[in-house]
Amino acid sequence: MDANLILKAAAATLTGSLPFPEIVSSLLDNGVETYHVDYASRTFTFYSPTGGVAHAPLAFEDLPAIAGDFDRPALQAAILDSQQHGQTFRAFSKRAMAAGVQGYVAFLRGQRVT
């Protein structure tokens, strides 16, 4: 894994300067198989299948506190907005945190998120 390229992909995620499919392709090309978005610590962690790890800050200044209660319909609406309307990662993050999401793990090759 090239940590510098991974940090560039993380920065592009934050700024919205590249489409998400290009960011995913770049991460896969750089040996990232899984990543974790941790809203509580405001970090991204990227993992290779061989044990490599890279960290990047999730540096949005205006994120809300993580809601105490989980709001499934609000999260589902945020996910659909991202999938169908290209919502920015910043907007998604705000909505996810307001819906009670602490973080999630994306398995890129398996195309699933938990």
ROFI-661428 format. One line per field, with one value per residue (C-alpha): y, x, z; residue number from 1; residue in three letters. Coordinates in steps of 0.02 Angstrom, whole numbers, plus 32768, in hexadecimal, padded with zeros to 4 digits. Each point is the difference from the previous one (the first is absolute). Layout:
% residues N
north <- Y;...
east <- X;...
up <- Z;...
num <- NUM;...
residu <- Ala;...
//
This chain:
% residues 114
north <- 8000;80AE;806C;80A1;7FC7;7FC4;80A9;8053;7F91;802C;80B9;7FEE;7FAF;8094;8085;7FA5;8020;7F52;7F92;7F74;7F73;804D;800A;7F49;7FCE;8061;7FAD;7F52;8026;8030;7F5F;803A;7F7B;8046;80A8;803B;80A9;802A;8096;7FF8;801A;805E;7F8B;7F8D;7F60;7FA1;7F48;7F91;7F44;7FE8;8064;80AD;8090;80BA;8087;80A6;8086;801A;80BC;804D;8090;8005;7F4D;7FE9;7F97;7F49;7FEF;7F94;7FA2;7FA1;803D;7F78;805E;809B;7F98;7FA4;80A8;803F;7F62;800E;80B7;7FD0;7F6F;8056;80B8;8009;8050;803E;7F9D;8097;8005;7F43;8005;8087;7F9F;7F5A;8049;8055;7F53;7FB5;7FB1;7FF2;7FBC;7F7B;7F85;7FF2;7F60;803C;7F5A;7FB5;809D;8008;8077;7FD9
east <- 8000;803D;7FCA;8016;7F88;7F85;8007;7FDE;7F67;7FC4;8018;7F9D;7F75;7FFB;8005;7F92;8081;7FF0;7F68;7FEE;801B;80AA;8030;7FD2;8062;8098;7FF5;7FF3;8092;8065;7FDE;7F70;7F7D;7FA2;7FEA;7FB0;7FAE;7FFF;7F93;8027;80BC;7FE9;8076;800B;8064;8031;8034;8058;7FE4;80B6;7FF3;802E;7FA7;7FF4;7FA4;7FB8;7FA0;7F48;8017;7F54;7FEC;7F43;7FCD;7F75;800C;7FD2;7F48;7FDB;7F74;800E;7F88;7FF8;7F8A;806F;809B;7FA8;7FCD;80B5;8041;7F81;802C;80B6;7FDA;7F7E;802C;80BC;7FF3;80A9;805D;7FF5;7F42;7FF4;8070;7F96;7F61;804B;803F;7F57;7FB3;806F;808B;80A7;805B;8001;8073;8003;8042;802C;801B;7F66;7F9A;7FAD;7FF7;7FE0
up <- 8000;7FD5;8095;7F9D;7F78;8082;8057;7F59;7FE8;80B0;7FDB;7F5D;8063;8077;7F78;7F84;7F79;7FB4;7FE2;8080;7F80;7FD3;80B7;801B;7F65;803F;80AB;7FB3;7F8B;809B;805D;806E;8018;8096;8051;80A1;8017;80BA;8025;80BB;7FE5;7F5A;7FA3;7F6A;800F;7F62;8001;7F83;7FFE;8032;80A2;7FC3;8056;7FD8;8061;7FC6;805C;7FDE;800D;7FEF;807B;8006;8021;807F;809C;7FE6;802E;8097;7FA9;7F5D;7F79;7F7A;7F88;8005;7FDA;7F73;7FB4;800C;7FAC;7F73;7FE5;7FEC;7F8C;7F94;8006;801E;80AB;8040;8084;8074;7FF2;8014;809A;8053;7FDE;8038;80A3;801F;7FE5;8088;7F97;805A;7F69;7F7B;7FA8;7F42;7FB1;7F50;7FA8;8050;7FDB;80AA;8092;80B7
num <- 1;2;3;4;5;6;7;8;9;10;11;12;13;14;15;16;17;18;19;20;21;22;23;24;25;26;27;28;29;30;31;32;33;34;35;36;37;38;39;40;41;42;43;44;45;46;47;48;49;50;51;52;53;54;55;56;57;58;59;60;61;62;63;64;65;66;67;68;69;70;71;72;73;74;75;76;77;78;79;80;81;82;83;84;85;86;87;88;89;90;91;92;93;94;95;96;97;98;99;100;101;102;103;104;105;106;107;108;109;110;111;112;113;114
residu <- Met;Asp;Ala;Asn;Leu;Ile;Leu;Lys;Ala;Ala;Ala;Ala;Thr;Leu;Thr;Gly;Ser;Leu;Pro;Phe;Pro;Glu;Ile;Val;Ser;Ser;Leu;Leu;Asp;Asn;Gly;Val;Glu;Thr;Tyr;His;Val;Asp;Tyr;Ala;Ser;Arg;Thr;Phe;Thr;Phe;Tyr;Ser;Pro;Thr;Gly;Gly;Val;Ala;His;Ala;Pro;Leu;Ala;Phe;Glu;Asp;Leu;Pro;Ala;Ile;Ala;Gly;Asp;Phe;Asp;Arg;Pro;Ala;Leu;Gln;Ala;Ala;Ile;Leu;Asp;Ser;Gln;Gln;His;Gly;Gln;Thr;Phe;Arg;Ala;Phe;Ser;Lys;Arg;Ala;Met;Ala;Ala;Gly;Val;Gln;Gly;Tyr;Val;Ala;Phe;Leu;Arg;Gly;Gln;Arg;Val;Thr
//
